[in-house]
């Protein structure tokens, strides 16, 4: 009998997994077909398919169940989130990211704290007017952290990193730092002793917050440098590319799990691990391993994102939670509306003021964040996603289940906010971006974000003795291929020494000789370096 029950259970699991894999494939195919649609994107598509599937399951089981899988924080934080965050760091354009690093920290850390305070205070003042007395101060603070976590995936799917580099960098960077800040805030609140709240408690809270940020970042950088050093010194590629690919996949996951083991922020750790590995480690492996890892990380991240939205859509129709709050639909709608309103106010309270502060530090008008771009940044942060749901489950449920009406109200309200913001705001994102960022604006941003032409370009005709290069078509005019700024610009251009300048000098002199990177690949017989050098000698 035990064997039969086990076999039946295994069969049910296999059927569920097969259905979920089929749904993932359907999301990818339908998302591709709707690529050019003005209103839809893959996140919204996956969410709608999840809702429809949940509805079908609900009907076929006669209202007893709506899910193939039960929402699990462990599944989300341990298996789905790491590849998404790591790929974000691995694929980021580092020059743009660090050029706008202070603005990103302003939005992602300071802005999240401002939003947290506004949402928490607003919830304390407004929820009690609705007769919700069961929630404590710690619950309201947790609500502030839960709904401070943004989900800018829909906006990033619309923006193009090459067409709008400044805006993409700000939205993307803020999203990662925001997630890390929200999770760190949430975890810090869980350990906060609100019974003995005084000035020292607040100082310790802030100190613990900064400690988590610094140590998490350091751990990520250390893991990235360690992987670069190992691969550079041992050079697995001389025998097997599988080993170096395996190291590149396992090392970031190890850093994430180590951060979680030490109660640090795994999100920050794996993000900075991705940045460091793309700067050093990726250049130390063979060409075939570079192609493999780049596409492998992007594919894993893509599948995890679709999985999450599909997962959330199906879990939203969980009959257990809705049955507990079926007697108070007006209260649910009121709470959801209040939360959405607080999210919009909290977002506006820091995006526009902090953009003004950021613009004060910009030397030229072309480097400043325009009002249109500020509106897009504000809009990108209105959507809430799986991080909010995972934190809400952590606070208000026990392994996905709850029997307390007040907790069920908060879970269902979170689901409503996530669904509404993702579907309504997500669908409107593409037309809003098209409206606010017309082609002429994109062209302007491309021109201001590109590097100025090198002064050496003006020496080209002299170095060529006035002759046309052999690579040019006969009859072509050299003046069309040389960018000449005005004489006034050449007169006013003076050498500058920025932080980036000194970092590059330190990187080239100290870091790259030790950890490798572009131009510092190991010289091993049979390696790409050896072949390129040999080809150069023959040329």
Secondary structure, DSSP 8 states (H G I E B T S, - for coil): -HHHHHHHHHHHHHHHHHHHHHHHHHHHHHHHHTTT-SS--HHHHHHHHHHHHHHHHHHHTTTS---SS---HHIIIIIIHHHHHHHHHHHS-HHHHHHTHHHHHIIIIIHHHHHHHHHHHHHHHHHGGGT--S--HHHHHHHHHHTT----HHHHHHS-TTTSHHHHHHHHHHHHHHHHHHHHHHHHHHT--GGG--HHHHHHHHHHHHHHHHHHHHHHHHHHHHHHHHHHHH-GGGT-HHHHHHHHHHHHHHHHHHHHHTTS-HHHHHHHHHHHIIIIIHHHS-HHHHHHHHHHHHHHHHHHHHHHHHHHHHHTT-HHHHHHTTT-HHHHHHHHHHHHHHHHHHHHHHHHHHHHHHHHT-SSGGGS--HHHHHHHHHHTS---HHHHHHHHHHH-BTTB---HHHHHHHHHHHHHHHHIIIIIHHHHHHHHHHHS-HHHHHHHHHHHS----GGGGGHHHHTTT---TTS-TT--GGGGS----HHHHHH------HHHHHHHHIIIIIHHHH--TT-----TTSHHHHHHHHHHH-
